[in-house]
Amino acid sequence: MKILRVMLMVFALFSASYALESYARTEASPVILNKHLAKLLGTWTSAEGDVTFKSNGTLVYKGRKNYCAIAQGTIQISKNKVTQILPYRYLDGKLVITDKGVETTYTRVFEP
């Protein structure tokens, strides 16, 4: 009985140390941003609504949270195996997104 308790204690200590090490490794890992996404991070607003770019690769656009990829001049939004490509320009601190031929100009309201 004593051996069983000792084995359980050793297992519990091993499990706890592994969990802490795993947690520390994931918390310390830096998020790698591409330079295009880094420039757009934060919340932008316009008369048409807001768009928010997050460092985890998600964005909120037209009230919907989606995964995105930012490249030179394009925002690729992926949801349910469908990808939408939106051209964008960053001019004089303003963000201009073209969606279905309509340009909307956004002004930054929050920068992380």
PDB file as gemmi writes it, atoms N, CA and C in Angstrom:
CRYST1    1.000    1.000    1.000  90.00  90.00  90.00 P 1                      
ATOM      1  N   MET A   1       0.819  -1.178   0.000  1.00  0.00           N  
ATOM      2  CA  MET A   1       0.000   0.000   0.000  1.00  0.00           C  
ATOM      3  C   MET A   1       0.872   1.255   0.000  1.00  0.00           C  
ATOM      4  N   LYS A   2       1.953   1.206   0.790  1.00  0.00           N  
ATOM      5  CA  LYS A   2       2.858   2.347   0.874  1.00  0.00           C  
ATOM      6  C   LYS A   2       3.536   2.578  -0.487  1.00  0.00           C  
ATOM      7  N   ILE A   3       3.904   1.528  -1.174  1.00  0.00           N  
ATOM      8  CA  ILE A   3       4.549   1.640  -2.488  1.00  0.00           C  
ATOM      9  C   ILE A   3       3.585   2.273  -3.490  1.00  0.00           C  
ATOM     10  N   LEU A   4       2.323   1.894  -3.404  1.00  0.00           N  
ATOM     11  CA  LEU A   4       1.321   2.451  -4.314  1.00  0.00           C  
ATOM     12  C   LEU A   4       1.174   3.954  -4.091  1.00  0.00           C  
ATOM     13  N   ARG A   5       1.149   4.401  -2.840  1.00  0.00           N  
ATOM     14  CA  ARG A   5       1.054   5.835  -2.540  1.00  0.00           C  
ATOM     15  C   ARG A   5       2.270   6.582  -3.065  1.00  0.00           C  
ATOM     16  N   VAL A   6       3.439   6.005  -2.881  1.00  0.00           N  
ATOM     17  CA  VAL A   6       4.667   6.646  -3.368  1.00  0.00           C  
ATOM     18  C   VAL A   6       4.630   6.748  -4.891  1.00  0.00           C  
ATOM     19  N   MET A   7       4.199   5.680  -5.552  1.00  0.00           N  
ATOM     20  CA  MET A   7       4.120   5.697  -7.017  1.00  0.00           C  
ATOM     21  C   MET A   7       3.117   6.752  -7.491  1.00  0.00           C  
ATOM     22  N   LEU A   8       1.984   6.858  -6.797  1.00  0.00           N  
ATOM     23  CA  LEU A   8       0.987   7.871  -7.165  1.00  0.00           C  
ATOM     24  C   LEU A   8       1.536   9.284  -6.967  1.00  0.00           C  
ATOM     25  N   MET A   9       2.290   9.500  -5.891  1.00  0.00           N  
ATOM     26  CA  MET A   9       2.884  10.821  -5.648  1.00  0.00           C  
ATOM     27  C   MET A   9       3.897  11.164  -6.728  1.00  0.00           C  
ATOM     28  N   VAL A  10       4.728  10.206  -7.097  1.00  0.00           N  
ATOM     29  CA  VAL A  10       5.727  10.428  -8.143  1.00  0.00           C  
ATOM     30  C   VAL A  10       5.027  10.742  -9.462  1.00  0.00           C  
ATOM     31  N   PHE A  11       3.980   9.988  -9.778  1.00  0.00           N  
ATOM     32  CA  PHE A  11       3.227  10.235 -11.009  1.00  0.00           C  
ATOM     33  C   PHE A  11       2.600  11.629 -10.989  1.00  0.00           C  
ATOM     34  N   ALA A  12       2.028  12.023  -9.851  1.00  0.00           N  
ATOM     35  CA  ALA A  12       1.392  13.343  -9.734  1.00  0.00           C  
ATOM     36  C   ALA A  12       2.426  14.460  -9.902  1.00  0.00           C  
ATOM     37  N   LEU A  13       3.582  14.307  -9.273  1.00  0.00           N  
ATOM     38  CA  LEU A  13       4.637  15.316  -9.408  1.00  0.00           C  
ATOM     39  C   LEU A  13       5.144  15.400 -10.841  1.00  0.00           C  
ATOM     40  N   PHE A  14       5.338  14.261 -11.470  1.00  0.00           N  
ATOM     41  CA  PHE A  14       5.799  14.237 -12.857  1.00  0.00           C  
ATOM     42  C   PHE A  14       4.773  14.910 -13.769  1.00  0.00           C  
ATOM     43  N   SER A  15       3.498  14.574 -13.567  1.00  0.00           N  
ATOM     44  CA  SER A  15       2.437  15.154 -14.393  1.00  0.00           C  
ATOM     45  C   SER A  15       2.360  16.659 -14.211  1.00  0.00           C  
ATOM     46  N   ALA A  16       2.461  17.134 -12.975  1.00  0.00           N  
ATOM     47  CA  ALA A  16       2.383  18.568 -12.707  1.00  0.00           C  
ATOM     48  C   ALA A  16       3.560  19.308 -13.331  1.00  0.00           C  
ATOM     49  N   SER A  17       4.762  18.750 -13.211  1.00  0.00           N  
ATOM     50  CA  SER A  17       5.925  19.430 -13.776  1.00  0.00           C  
ATOM     51  C   SER A  17       5.857  19.445 -15.301  1.00  0.00           C  
ATOM     52  N   TYR A  18       5.363  18.371 -15.901  1.00  0.00           N  
ATOM     53  CA  TYR A  18       5.212  18.328 -17.360  1.00  0.00           C  
ATOM     54  C   TYR A  18       4.179  19.358 -17.815  1.00  0.00           C  
ATOM     55  N   ALA A  19       3.072  19.467 -17.086  1.00  0.00           N  
ATOM     56  CA  ALA A  19       2.033  20.436 -17.449  1.00  0.00           C  
ATOM     57  C   ALA A  19       2.558  21.865 -17.342  1.00  0.00           C  
ATOM     58  N   LEU A  20       3.309  22.167 -16.284  1.00  0.00           N  
ATOM     59  CA  LEU A  20       3.872  23.504 -16.127  1.00  0.00           C  
ATOM     60  C   LEU A  20       4.894  23.812 -17.219  1.00  0.00           C  
ATOM     61  N   GLU A  21       5.729  22.832 -17.540  1.00  0.00           N  
ATOM     62  CA  GLU A  21       6.727  23.033 -18.589  1.00  0.00           C  
ATOM     63  C   GLU A  21       6.035  23.273 -19.929  1.00  0.00           C  
ATOM     64  N   SER A  22       4.999  22.508 -20.210  1.00  0.00           N  
ATOM     65  CA  SER A  22       4.256  22.662 -21.454  1.00  0.00           C  
ATOM     66  C   SER A  22       3.577  24.025 -21.501  1.00  0.00           C  
ATOM     67  N   TYR A  23       2.969  24.458 -20.403  1.00  0.00           N  
ATOM     68  CA  TYR A  23       2.317  25.760 -20.321  1.00  0.00           C  
ATOM     69  C   TYR A  23       3.334  26.872 -20.523  1.00  0.00           C  
ATOM     70  N   ALA A  24       4.463  26.784 -19.857  1.00  0.00           N  
ATOM     71  CA  ALA A  24       5.495  27.817 -19.985  1.00  0.00           C  
ATOM     72  C   ALA A  24       6.004  27.900 -21.414  1.00  0.00           C  
ATOM     73  N   ARG A  25       6.151  26.771 -22.063  1.00  0.00           N  
ATOM     74  CA  ARG A  25       6.644  26.750 -23.438  1.00  0.00           C  
ATOM     75  C   ARG A  25       5.654  27.440 -24.370  1.00  0.00           C  
ATOM     76  N   THR A  26       4.348  27.185 -24.209  1.00  0.00           N  
ATOM     77  CA  THR A  26       3.363  27.811 -25.083  1.00  0.00           C  
ATOM     78  C   THR A  26       3.181  29.281 -24.757  1.00  0.00           C  
ATOM     79  N   GLU A  27       3.249  29.667 -23.500  1.00  0.00           N  
ATOM     80  CA  GLU A  27       3.086  31.066 -23.127  1.00  0.00           C  
ATOM     81  C   GLU A  27       4.287  31.907 -23.544  1.00  0.00           C  
ATOM     82  N   ALA A  28       5.454  31.327 -23.549  1.00  0.00           N  
ATOM     83  CA  ALA A  28       6.658  32.082 -23.875  1.00  0.00           C  
ATOM     84  C   ALA A  28       6.892  32.169 -25.379  1.00  0.00           C  
ATOM     85  N   SER A  29       6.201  31.337 -26.155  1.00  0.00           N  
ATOM     86  CA  SER A  29       6.413  31.337 -27.596  1.00  0.00           C  
ATOM     87  C   SER A  29       5.892  32.631 -28.196  1.00  0.00           C  
ATOM     88  N   PRO A  30       6.750  33.367 -28.888  1.00  0.00           N  
ATOM     89  CA  PRO A  30       6.286  34.617 -29.483  1.00  0.00           C  
ATOM     90  C   PRO A  30       5.404  34.342 -30.695  1.00  0.00           C  
ATOM     91  N   VAL A  31       4.439  35.210 -30.902  1.00  0.00           N  
ATOM     92  CA  VAL A  31       3.607  35.133 -32.093  1.00  0.00           C  
ATOM     93  C   VAL A  31       4.380  35.790 -33.220  1.00  0.00           C  
ATOM     94  N   ILE A  32       4.496  35.088 -34.327  1.00  0.00           N  
ATOM     95  CA  ILE A  32       5.253  35.615 -35.447  1.00  0.00           C  
ATOM     96  C   ILE A  32       4.279  36.292 -36.404  1.00  0.00           C  
ATOM     97  N   LEU A  33       4.488  37.572 -36.615  1.00  0.00           N  
ATOM     98  CA  LEU A  33       3.636  38.346 -37.500  1.00  0.00           C  
ATOM     99  C   LEU A  33       4.372  38.634 -38.787  1.00  0.00           C  
ATOM    100  N   ASN A  34       3.636  38.654 -39.887  1.00  0.00           N  
ATOM    101  CA  ASN A  34       4.288  39.161 -41.071  1.00  0.00           C  
ATOM    102  C   ASN A  34       4.165  40.675 -41.048  1.00  0.00           C  
ATOM    103  N   LYS A  35       5.003  41.360 -41.781  1.00  0.00           N  
ATOM    104  CA  LYS A  35       5.066  42.825 -41.690  1.00  0.00           C  
ATOM    105  C   LYS A  35       3.774  43.480 -42.161  1.00  0.00           C  
ATOM    106  N   HIS A  36       3.036  42.817 -43.048  1.00  0.00           N  
ATOM    107  CA  HIS A  36       1.795  43.390 -43.545  1.00  0.00           C  
ATOM    108  C   HIS A  36       0.710  43.348 -42.469  1.00  0.00           C  
ATOM    109  N   LEU A  37       0.595  42.222 -41.758  1.00  0.00           N  
ATOM    110  CA  LEU A  37      -0.380  42.124 -40.677  1.00  0.00           C  
ATOM    111  C   LEU A  37      -0.002  43.064 -39.529  1.00  0.00           C  
ATOM    112  N   ALA A  38       1.273  43.163 -39.223  1.00  0.00           N  
ATOM    113  CA  ALA A  38       1.714  44.019 -38.125  1.00  0.00           C  
ATOM    114  C   ALA A  38       1.286  45.471 -38.353  1.00  0.00           C  
ATOM    115  N   LYS A  39       1.297  45.904 -39.587  1.00  0.00           N  
ATOM    116  CA  LYS A  39       0.908  47.275 -39.912  1.00  0.00           C  
ATOM    117  C   LYS A  39      -0.592  47.502 -39.710  1.00  0.00           C  
ATOM    118  N   LEU A  40      -1.397  46.434 -39.824  1.00  0.00           N  
ATOM    119  CA  LEU A  40      -2.853  46.566 -39.759  1.00  0.00           C  
ATOM    120  C   LEU A  40      -3.452  46.226 -38.402  1.00  0.00           C  
ATOM    121  N   LEU A  41      -2.646  45.709 -37.473  1.00  0.00           N  
ATOM    122  CA  LEU A  41      -3.183  45.286 -36.175  1.00  0.00           C  
ATOM    123  C   LEU A  41      -3.990  46.389 -35.504  1.00  0.00           C  
ATOM    124  N   GLY A  42      -5.099  45.979 -34.892  1.00  0.00           N  
ATOM    125  CA  GLY A  42      -5.934  46.922 -34.171  1.00  0.00           C  
ATOM    126  C   GLY A  42      -7.314  47.014 -34.787  1.00  0.00           C  
ATOM    127  N   THR A  43      -8.052  48.021 -34.347  1.00  0.00           N  
ATOM    128  CA  THR A  43      -9.416  48.231 -34.824  1.00  0.00           C  
ATOM    129  C   THR A  43      -9.471  49.484 -35.684  1.00  0.00           C  
ATOM    130  N   TRP A  44     -10.163  49.337 -36.799  1.00  0.00           N  
ATOM    131  CA  TRP A  44     -10.353  50.415 -37.762  1.00  0.00           C  
ATOM    132  C   TRP A  44     -11.848  50.646 -37.902  1.00  0.00           C  
ATOM    133  N   THR A  45     -12.253  51.892 -38.129  1.00  0.00           N  
ATOM    134  CA  THR A  45     -13.674  52.187 -38.240  1.00  0.00           C  
ATOM    135  C   THR A  45     -13.969  53.013 -39.479  1.00  0.00           C  
ATOM    136  N   SER A  46     -15.216  52.876 -39.948  1.00  0.00           N  
ATOM    137  CA  SER A  46     -15.723  53.662 -41.075  1.00  0.00           C  
ATOM    138  C   SER A  46     -17.231  53.805 -40.891  1.00  0.00           C  
ATOM    139  N   ALA A  47     -17.874  54.518 -41.801  1.00  0.00           N  
ATOM    140  CA  ALA A  47     -19.326  54.641 -41.749  1.00  0.00           C  
ATOM    141  C   ALA A  47     -20.005  53.290 -41.974  1.00  0.00           C  
ATOM    142  N   GLU A  48     -19.293  52.364 -42.619  1.00  0.00           N  
ATOM    143  CA  GLU A  48     -19.840  51.035 -42.914  1.00  0.00           C  
ATOM    144  C   GLU A  48     -19.676  50.046 -41.763  1.00  0.00           C  
ATOM    145  N   GLY A  49     -18.871  50.390 -40.760  1.00  0.00           N  
ATOM    146  CA  GLY A  49     -18.638  49.499 -39.627  1.00  0.00           C  
ATOM    147  C   GLY A  49     -17.163  49.414 -39.288  1.00  0.00           C  
ATOM    148  N   ASP A  50     -16.826  48.464 -38.442  1.00  0.00           N  
ATOM    149  CA  ASP A  50     -15.457  48.294 -37.965  1.00  0.00           C  
ATOM    150  C   ASP A  50     -14.823  47.049 -38.553  1.00  0.00           C  
ATOM    151  N   VAL A  51     -13.491  47.049 -38.567  1.00  0.00           N  
ATOM    152  CA  VAL A  51     -12.708  45.857 -38.887  1.00  0.00           C  
ATOM    153  C   VAL A  51     -11.588  45.795 -37.853  1.00  0.00           C  
ATOM    154  N   THR A  52     -11.366  44.601 -37.290  1.00  0.00           N  
ATOM    155  CA  THR A  52     -10.338  44.412 -36.269  1.00  0.00           C  
ATOM    156  C   THR A  52      -9.402  43.293 -36.702  1.00  0.00           C  
ATOM    157  N   PHE A  53      -8.113  43.597 -36.728  1.00  0.00           N  
ATOM    158  CA  PHE A  53      -7.078  42.615 -37.054  1.00  0.00           C  
ATOM    159  C   PHE A  53      -6.379  42.227 -35.758  1.00  0.00           C  
ATOM    160  N   LYS A  54      -6.244  40.915 -35.503  1.00  0.00           N  
ATOM    161  CA  LYS A  54      -5.603  40.425 -34.287  1.00  0.00           C  
ATOM    162  C   LYS A  54      -4.327  39.671 -34.629  1.00  0.00           C  
ATOM    163  N   SER A  55      -3.409  39.643 -33.688  1.00  0.00           N  
ATOM    164  CA  SER A  55      -2.106  39.008 -33.917  1.00  0.00           C  
ATOM    165  C   SER A  55      -2.192  37.490 -34.051  1.00  0.00           C  
ATOM    166  N   ASN A  56      -3.303  36.887 -33.649  1.00  0.00           N  
ATOM    167  CA  ASN A  56      -3.451  35.431 -33.778  1.00  0.00           C  
ATOM    168  C   ASN A  56      -3.952  35.013 -35.161  1.00  0.00           C  
ATOM    169  N   GLY A  57      -4.029  35.974 -36.099  1.00  0.00           N  
ATOM    170  CA  GLY A  57      -4.426  35.638 -37.463  1.00  0.00           C  
ATOM    171  C   GLY A  57      -5.919  35.670 -37.705  1.00  0.00           C  
ATOM    172  N   THR A  58      -6.664  36.255 -36.782  1.00  0.00           N  
ATOM    173  CA  THR A  58      -8.098  36.395 -36.987  1.00  0.00           C  
ATOM    174  C   THR A  58      -8.445  37.851 -37.233  1.00  0.00           C  
ATOM    175  N   LEU A  59      -9.586  38.052 -37.844  1.00  0.00           N  
ATOM    176  CA  LEU A  59     -10.097  39.395 -37.978  1.00  0.00           C  
ATOM    177  C   LEU A  59     -11.602  39.363 -37.807  1.00  0.00           C  
ATOM    178  N   VAL A  60     -12.144  40.488 -37.388  1.00  0.00           N  
ATOM    179  CA  VAL A  60     -13.587  40.661 -37.309  1.00  0.00           C  
ATOM    180  C   VAL A  60     -13.931  41.670 -38.395  1.00  0.00           C  
ATOM    181  N   TYR A  61     -14.706  41.209 -39.368  1.00  0.00           N  
ATOM    182  CA  TYR A  61     -15.065  42.034 -40.521  1.00  0.00           C  
ATOM    183  C   TYR A  61     -16.539  41.836 -40.796  1.00  0.00           C  
ATOM    184  N   LYS A  62     -17.275  42.931 -40.870  1.00  0.00           N  
ATOM    185  CA  LYS A  62     -18.724  42.887 -41.069  1.00  0.00           C  
ATOM    186  C   LYS A  62     -19.407  42.034 -39.999  1.00  0.00           C  
ATOM    187  N   GLY A  63     -18.904  42.164 -38.765  1.00  0.00           N  
ATOM    188  CA  GLY A  63     -19.507  41.473 -37.638  1.00  0.00           C  
ATOM    189  C   GLY A  63     -19.198  39.998 -37.514  1.00  0.00           C  
ATOM    190  N   ARG A  64     -18.322  39.493 -38.386  1.00  0.00           N  
ATOM    191  CA  ARG A  64     -17.986  38.058 -38.348  1.00  0.00           C  
ATOM    192  C   ARG A  64     -16.510  37.862 -38.083  1.00  0.00           C  
ATOM    193  N   LYS A  65     -16.219  36.901 -37.210  1.00  0.00           N  
ATOM    194  CA  LYS A  65     -14.835  36.548 -36.911  1.00  0.00           C  
ATOM    195  C   LYS A  65     -14.385  35.477 -37.893  1.00  0.00           C  
ATOM    196  N   ASN A  66     -13.246  35.723 -38.540  1.00  0.00           N  
ATOM    197  CA  ASN A  66     -12.700  34.793 -39.528  1.00  0.00           C  
ATOM    198  C   ASN A  66     -11.194  34.714 -39.387  1.00  0.00           C  
ATOM    199  N   TYR A  67     -10.614  33.696 -40.006  1.00  0.00           N  
ATOM    200  CA  TYR A  67      -9.168  33.619 -40.117  1.00  0.00           C  
ATOM    201  C   TYR A  67      -8.754  34.404 -41.349  1.00  0.00           C  
ATOM    202  N   CYS A  68      -7.585  35.020 -41.275  1.00  0.00           N  
ATOM    203  CA  CYS A  68      -7.136  35.811 -42.414  1.00  0.00           C  
ATOM    204  C   CYS A  68      -5.645  35.622 -42.638  1.00  0.00           C  
ATOM    205  N   ALA A  69      -5.253  35.950 -43.853  1.00  0.00           N  
ATOM    206  CA  ALA A  69      -3.841  36.009 -44.221  1.00  0.00           C  
ATOM    207  C   ALA A  69      -3.655  37.336 -44.943  1.00  0.00           C  
ATOM    208  N   ILE A  70      -2.624  38.041 -44.564  1.00  0.00           N  
ATOM    209  CA  ILE A  70      -2.367  39.348 -45.153  1.00  0.00           C  
ATOM    210  C   ILE A  70      -1.102  39.257 -45.987  1.00  0.00           C  
ATOM    211  N   ALA A  71      -1.201  39.690 -47.213  1.00  0.00           N  
ATOM    212  CA  ALA A  71      -0.040  39.754 -48.099  1.00  0.00           C  
ATOM    213  C   ALA A  71      -0.014  41.155 -48.692  1.00  0.00           C  
ATOM    214  N   GLN A  72       0.989  41.433 -49.457  1.00  0.00           N  
ATOM    215  CA  GLN A  72       1.126  42.745 -50.080  1.00  0.00           C  
ATOM    216  C   GLN A  72      -0.129  43.065 -50.894  1.00  0.00           C  
ATOM    217  N   GLY A  73      -0.979  43.918 -50.353  1.00  0.00           N  
ATOM    218  CA  GLY A  73      -2.134  44.391 -51.092  1.00  0.00           C  
ATOM    219  C   GLY A  73      -3.376  43.534 -51.056  1.00  0.00           C  
ATOM    220  N   THR A  74      -3.363  42.407 -50.326  1.00  0.00           N  
ATOM    221  CA  THR A  74      -4.567  41.574 -50.254  1.00  0.00           C  
ATOM    222  C   THR A  74      -4.810  41.061 -48.836  1.00  0.00           C  
ATOM    223  N   ILE A  75      -6.088  40.947 -48.522  1.00  0.00           N  
ATOM    224  CA  ILE A  75      -6.547  40.311 -47.291  1.00  0.00           C  
ATOM    225  C   ILE A  75      -7.300  39.069 -47.729  1.00  0.00           C  
ATOM    226  N   GLN A  76      -6.843  37.908 -47.296  1.00  0.00           N  
ATOM    227  CA  GLN A  76      -7.524  36.658 -47.636  1.00  0.00           C  
ATOM    228  C   GLN A  76      -8.282  36.186 -46.403  1.00  0.00           C  
ATOM    229  N   ILE A  77      -9.588  36.079 -46.544  1.00  0.00           N  
ATOM    230  CA  ILE A  77     -10.455  35.658 -45.439  1.00  0.00           C  
ATOM    231  C   ILE A  77     -10.930  34.244 -45.732  1.00  0.00           C  
ATOM    232  N   SER A  78     -10.699  33.332 -44.783  1.00  0.00           N  
ATOM    233  CA  SER A  78     -11.090  31.934 -44.973  1.00  0.00           C  
ATOM    234  C   SER A  78     -12.123  31.524 -43.937  1.00  0.00           C  
ATOM    235  N   LYS A  79     -13.197  30.901 -44.420  1.00  0.00           N  
ATOM    236  CA  LYS A  79     -14.219  30.363 -43.529  1.00  0.00           C  
ATOM    237  C   LYS A  79     -14.928  29.242 -44.256  1.00  0.00           C  
ATOM    238  N   ASN A  80     -15.032  28.096 -43.612  1.00  0.00           N  
ATOM    239  CA  ASN A  80     -15.749  26.937 -44.168  1.00  0.00           C  
ATOM    240  C   ASN A  80     -15.271  26.587 -45.575  1.00  0.00           C  
ATOM    241  N   LYS A  81     -13.982  26.508 -45.748  1.00  0.00           N  
ATOM    242  CA  LYS A  81     -13.351  26.112 -47.012  1.00  0.00           C  
ATOM    243  C   LYS A  81     -13.603  27.085 -48.162  1.00  0.00           C  
ATOM    244  N   VAL A  82     -14.025  28.304 -47.842  1.00  0.00           N  
ATOM    245  CA  VAL A  82     -14.223  29.342 -48.855  1.00  0.00           C  
ATOM    246  C   VAL A  82     -13.259  30.477 -48.535  1.00  0.00           C  
ATOM    247  N   THR A  83     -12.547  30.949 -49.558  1.00  0.00           N  
ATOM    248  CA  THR A  83     -11.608  32.048 -49.371  1.00  0.00           C  
ATOM    249  C   THR A  83     -12.074  33.252 -50.178  1.00  0.00           C  
ATOM    250  N   GLN A  84     -12.146  34.376 -49.499  1.00  0.00           N  
ATOM    251  CA  GLN A  84     -12.502  35.637 -50.131  1.00  0.00           C  
ATOM    252  C   GLN A  84     -11.251  36.513 -50.135  1.00  0.00           C  
ATOM    253  N   ILE A  85     -10.952  37.125 -51.262  1.00  0.00           N  
ATOM    254  CA  ILE A  85      -9.769  37.972 -51.370  1.00  0.00           C  
ATOM    255  C   ILE A  85     -10.222  39.421 -51.530  1.00  0.00           C  
ATOM    256  N   LEU A  86      -9.751  40.261 -50.608  1.00  0.00           N  
ATOM    257  CA  LEU A  86     -10.088  41.681 -50.629  1.00  0.00           C  
ATOM    258  C   LEU A  86      -8.821  42.498 -50.874  1.00  0.00           C  
ATOM    259  N   PRO A  87      -8.756  43.255 -51.944  1.00  0.00           N  
ATOM    260  CA  PRO A  87      -7.619  44.157 -52.135  1.00  0.00           C  
ATOM    261  C   PRO A  87      -7.659  45.269 -51.083  1.00  0.00           C  
ATOM    262  N   TYR A  88      -6.486  45.701 -50.633  1.00  0.00           N  
ATOM    263  CA  TYR A  88      -6.432  46.811 -49.690  1.00  0.00           C  
ATOM    264  C   TYR A  88      -5.243  47.702 -50.007  1.00  0.00           C  
ATOM    265  N   ARG A  89      -5.352  48.946 -49.524  1.00  0.00           N  
ATOM    266  CA  ARG A  89      -4.244  49.907 -49.609  1.00  0.00           C  
ATOM    267  C   ARG A  89      -4.119  50.577 -48.249  1.00  0.00           C  
ATOM    268  N   TYR A  90      -2.898  50.885 -47.879  1.00  0.00           N  
ATOM    269  CA  TYR A  90      -2.614  51.607 -46.641  1.00  0.00           C  
ATOM    270  C   TYR A  90      -2.005  52.930 -47.064  1.00  0.00           C  
ATOM    271  N   LEU A  91      -2.785  54.005 -46.949  1.00  0.00           N  
ATOM    272  CA  LEU A  91      -2.338  55.310 -47.415  1.00  0.00           C  
ATOM    273  C   LEU A  91      -2.514  56.362 -46.329  1.00  0.00           C  
ATOM    274  N   ASP A  92      -1.442  57.076 -46.033  1.00  0.00           N  
ATOM    275  CA  ASP A  92      -1.498  58.190 -45.079  1.00  0.00           C  
ATOM    276  C   ASP A  92      -2.216  57.831 -43.781  1.00  0.00           C  
ATOM    277  N   GLY A  93      -1.936  56.656 -43.261  1.00  0.00           N  
ATOM    278  CA  GLY A  93      -2.538  56.230 -42.002  1.00  0.00           C  
ATOM    279  C   GLY A  93      -3.969  55.746 -42.128  1.00  0.00           C  
ATOM    280  N   LYS A  94      -4.497  55.667 -43.314  1.00  0.00           N  
ATOM    281  CA  LYS A  94      -5.864  55.180 -43.551  1.00  0.00           C  
ATOM    282  C   LYS A  94      -5.790  53.825 -44.243  1.00  0.00           C  
ATOM    283  N   LEU A  95      -6.797  53.006 -44.026  1.00  0.00           N  
ATOM    284  CA  LEU A  95      -6.896  51.692 -44.641  1.00  0.00           C  
ATOM    285  C   LEU A  95      -8.067  51.708 -45.617  1.00  0.00           C  
ATOM    286  N   VAL A  96      -7.798  51.390 -46.873  1.00  0.00           N  
ATOM    287  CA  VAL A  96      -8.843  51.353 -47.894  1.00  0.00           C  
ATOM    288  C   VAL A  96      -9.007  49.905 -48.333  1.00  0.00           C  
ATOM    289  N   ILE A  97     -10.198  49.337 -48.096  1.00  0.00           N  
ATOM    290  CA  ILE A  97     -10.494  47.960 -48.464  1.00  0.00           C  
ATOM    291  C   ILE A  97     -11.526  47.977 -49.588  1.00  0.00           C  
ATOM    292  N   THR A  98     -11.268  47.178 -50.626  1.00  0.00           N  
ATOM    293  CA  THR A  98     -12.209  47.045 -51.733  1.00  0.00           C  
ATOM    294  C   THR A  98     -12.919  45.701 -51.595  1.00  0.00           C  
ATOM    295  N   ASP A  99     -14.240  45.762 -51.455  1.00  0.00           N  
ATOM    296  CA  ASP A  99     -15.062  44.560 -51.301  1.00  0.00           C  
ATOM    297  C   ASP A  99     -16.164  44.595 -52.354  1.00  0.00           C  
ATOM    298  N   LYS A 100     -16.112  43.660 -53.294  1.00  0.00           N  
ATOM    299  CA  LYS A 100     -17.085  43.574 -54.390  1.00  0.00           C  
ATOM    300  C   LYS A 100     -17.164  44.882 -55.171  1.00  0.00           C  
ATOM    301  N   GLY A 101     -15.995  45.467 -55.422  1.00  0.00           N  
ATOM    302  CA  GLY A 101     -15.909  46.677 -56.217  1.00  0.00           C  
ATOM    303  C   GLY A 101     -16.160  47.972 -55.463  1.00  0.00           C  
ATOM    304  N   VAL A 102     -16.517  47.897 -54.190  1.00  0.00           N  
ATOM    305  CA  VAL A 102     -16.803  49.087 -53.392  1.00  0.00           C  
ATOM    306  C   VAL A 102     -15.631  49.356 -52.454  1.00  0.00           C  
ATOM    307  N   GLU A 103     -15.073  50.574 -52.544  1.00  0.00           N  
ATOM    308  CA  GLU A 103     -13.973  50.962 -51.660  1.00  0.00           C  
ATOM    309  C   GLU A 103     -14.522  51.587 -50.386  1.00  0.00           C  
ATOM    310  N   THR A 104     -13.987  51.146 -49.247  1.00  0.00           N  
ATOM    311  CA  THR A 104     -14.341  51.721 -47.956  1.00  0.00           C  
ATOM    312  C   THR A 104     -13.060  52.169 -47.277  1.00  0.00           C  
ATOM    313  N   THR A 105     -13.056  53.399 -46.771  1.00  0.00           N  
ATOM    314  CA  THR A 105     -11.886  53.954 -46.097  1.00  0.00           C  
ATOM    315  C   THR A 105     -12.087  53.862 -44.589  1.00  0.00           C  
ATOM    316  N   TYR A 106     -11.118  53.265 -43.909  1.00  0.00           N  
ATOM    317  CA  TYR A 106     -11.159  53.060 -42.466  1.00  0.00           C  
ATOM    318  C   TYR A 106     -10.095  53.911 -41.790  1.00  0.00           C  
ATOM    319  N   THR A 107     -10.415  54.379 -40.594  1.00  0.00           N  
ATOM    320  CA  THR A 107      -9.484  55.125 -39.751  1.00  0.00           C  
ATOM    321  C   THR A 107      -9.218  54.301 -38.515  1.00  0.00           C  
ATOM    322  N   ARG A 108      -7.960  54.232 -38.086  1.00  0.00           N  
ATOM    323  CA  ARG A 108      -7.613  53.420 -36.913  1.00  0.00           C  
ATOM    324  C   ARG A 108      -8.158  54.087 -35.641  1.00  0.00           C  
ATOM    325  N   VAL A 109      -8.816  53.273 -34.811  1.00  0.00           N  
ATOM    326  CA  VAL A 109      -9.325  53.769 -33.533  1.00  0.00           C  
ATOM    327  C   VAL A 109      -8.617  53.103 -32.352  1.00  0.00           C  
ATOM    328  N   PHE A 110      -7.984  51.958 -32.590  1.00  0.00           N  
ATOM    329  CA  PHE A 110      -7.259  51.264 -31.521  1.00  0.00           C  
ATOM    330  C   PHE A 110      -6.064  50.549 -32.124  1.00  0.00           C  
ATOM    331  N   GLU A 111      -4.911  50.775 -31.503  1.00  0.00           N  
ATOM    332  CA  GLU A 111      -3.701  50.078 -31.922  1.00  0.00           C  
ATOM    333  C   GLU A 111      -3.124  49.376 -30.711  1.00  0.00           C  
ATOM    334  N   PRO A 112      -2.901  48.054 -30.816  1.00  0.00           N  
ATOM    335  CA  PRO A 112      -2.387  47.323 -29.656  1.00  0.00           C  
ATOM    336  C   PRO A 112      -0.952  47.678 -29.319  1.00  0.00           C  
TER     337      PRO A 112                                                      
END                                                                             
